[in-house]
């Protein structure tokens, strides 16, 4: 149907959220382990997939490098 075409990217997300909601009420689990899996495996794989699926231009690489440098500088302990 033509009316659902704009919603096609978000429908799987809402379905997955609904399944997670039902599962959370059905089975009580520790969210700490789920959070660790998402942070250490899910997020890097999402970034890698996003970067691997499109061509990188010099401007994109400059933005990525500047972001890494800013993170490194902000995490450096202060000398004061």
Secondary structure, DSSP 4 states (H G I P E B T S, - for coil): -GGGGGGHHHHHHHHHHHHHHHHHHHS---HHHHHHHIIIIIHHHHHHHHHHTS---HHHHHHHHHHHHHHHHHHSPP--
